[in-house]
């Protein structure tokens, strides 16, 4: 859609380069992105991953469509990624994952110690998935290596060992 996004079908209200921080406009765009109303799955990450105030608002509103309460991180990631394709530059993908991590923590505040901890484990699980299921990967990571790689990265503490073992098995078996 270029640098100007039409918010609603037939609307004359435009956003030039996403600089308008109107919460109502962000809610409308988030709803259209979630419903894929005029957008493809591949368009969603482009809107959520931009580095401006409006895109952050859109991402926050978009993530409100997901209720991860009581779900494992693995289940939540799978649910989230069914809605769109995570494409784009590394920084854009990183911003989308940060939004996801914040929402997961909001829904499950007692599961992992902080949104940063959720984000760290999210990234580790995605890398593990690539390591275990990628075609051009030589030696696959073991459960013990996965656990060792995550020592001390949860706010300076270790993640619960059972959480890491379960996460490894879930990624390994998919």
C-alpha positions in Angstrom: 0.0 0.0 0.0 3.0 2.3 0.0 3.6 5.1 2.4 0.0 6.1 2.6 -2.4 3.6 4.1 -6.2 3.8 3.6 -7.7 2.9 7.0 -11.2 1.9 6.1 -12.7 1.1 2.7 -14.0 4.3 1.3 -12.4 6.4 4.1 -10.7 9.7 3.2 -8.6 9.5 6.4 -5.0 8.7 5.4 -1.8 8.1 7.4 1.3 9.4 5.8 4.3 7.2 6.8 2.5 6.1 10.0 3.1 9.3 12.0 -0.5 9.9 13.2 -0.8 8.3 16.7 -4.6 8.2 16.7 -5.6 5.2 18.8 -8.9 4.8 17.0 -7.1 4.6 13.6 -4.7 2.1 15.1 -7.6 0.0 16.3 -9.3 0.1 12.9 -6.1 -0.9 11.1 -5.3 -3.7 13.6 -8.8 -5.1 13.2 -8.5 -5.1 9.4 -5.0 -6.7 9.6 -6.4 -9.4 12.0 -9.4 -10.1 9.7 -7.2 -9.8 6.6 -9.7 -7.3 5.3 -7.8 -5.9 2.2 -4.5 -7.4 3.4 -2.6 -10.6 2.7 -1.0 -12.7 5.5 2.4 -11.4 4.2 1.3 -7.8 4.8 0.7 -8.1 8.5 4.3 -8.2 9.7 5.2 -5.2 7.6 2.7 -3.1 9.5 3.5 -4.6 13.0 7.2 -4.3 12.6 7.6 -0.7 11.6 9.6 1.5 14.0 7.2 4.4 14.7 4.6 5.3 17.3 1.6 4.5 15.2 2.9 1.0 14.2 3.5 0.3 17.9 -0.1 1.2 18.6 -1.3 -0.9 15.8 0.8 -3.9 17.0 -0.5 -3.5 20.6 -4.1 -3.4 19.3 -3.5 -6.3 17.0 -2.1 -8.5 19.7 -5.2 -7.8 21.8 -7.0 -10.1 19.4 -5.0 -13.0 20.8 -5.7 -14.5 24.3 -2.8 -16.6 25.3 -4.0 -17.1 28.8 -3.1 -20.6 30.1 -1.3 -21.6 26.9 2.3 -22.7 26.7 4.7 -20.5 24.9 4.9 -23.1 22.1 1.1 -23.1 21.7 0.9 -19.4 21.7 3.7 -19.0 19.1 1.9 -21.5 16.8 -1.4 -19.7 17.3 0.2 -16.3 16.6 2.0 -17.5 13.5 -1.1 -19.0 12.0 -2.5 -15.5 11.6 0.3 -14.1 9.4 3.7 -14.7 7.9 6.7 -13.4 9.8 8.7 -11.9 7.0 10.8 -8.7 6.6 14.1 -7.5 7.8 15.6 -8.8 11.1 14.8 -5.6 13.0 11.2 -5.7 11.8 10.8 -9.4 12.9 12.4 -8.5 16.2 9.9 -5.8 16.9 7.0 -8.2 16.1 8.5 -10.8 18.5 8.8 -8.1 21.2 5.1 -7.3 20.8 4.3 -11.0 21.0 6.4 -11.4 24.1 4.7 -8.5 25.9 1.3 -9.8 25.1 2.2 -13.4 26.2 3.4 -12.0 29.5 0.3 -9.9 30.0 -1.8 -13.1 29.5 0.5 -15.3 31.7 2.2 -13.0 34.2 3.2 -15.9 36.5 4.7 -18.2 33.8 8.0 -16.5 33.1 9.6 -13.7 35.2 9.4 -10.9 32.7 8.5 -9.9 29.1 12.3 -10.0 28.4 12.4 -13.5 29.7 9.5 -14.5 27.4 11.3 -12.8 24.5 14.6 -14.6 25.2 12.8 -18.0 25.3 10.8 -17.2 22.2 13.9 -16.4 20.2 15.6 -19.5 21.6 12.7 -21.7 20.6 12.6 -20.2 17.1 16.4 -20.8 16.7 15.9 -24.3 18.1 13.2 -25.0 15.5 15.5 -23.9 12.7 18.4 -26.0 14.1 16.3 -29.1 14.5 14.3 -28.9 11.3 16.4 -26.9 8.9 17.7 -28.7 5.8 21.2 -27.3 5.8 22.0 -27.9 9.4 24.7 -30.5 10.3 24.7 -31.6 13.9 21.4 -31.0 15.6 21.3 -29.3 19.1 20.7 -31.7 22.0 18.3 -30.9 24.9 21.3 -30.5 27.2 22.9 -28.0 24.8 19.6 -26.0 24.5 19.4 -25.8 28.3 23.1 -24.8 28.6 22.7 -22.1 26.0 20.0 -20.5 28.2 21.8 -20.5 31.5 21.5 -17.2 33.3 19.6 -15.3 30.6 16.3 -15.1 32.5 16.9 -11.8 34.3 20.3 -13.3 35.4 18.7 -16.5 36.6 18.1 -19.8 34.9 14.7 -20.7 33.4 13.1 -23.7 35.2 14.8 -26.8 33.8 11.5 -28.6 33.3 10.2 -25.7 31.2 13.2 -25.9 28.9 13.0 -29.7 28.6 9.3 -29.5 27.7 10.0 -26.6 25.3 12.7 -28.7 23.6 10.5 -31.8 23.3 7.6 -29.7 21.8 9.9 -28.2 19.2 11.7 -31.5 18.5 8.4 -33.3 17.9 6.9 -30.9 15.4 
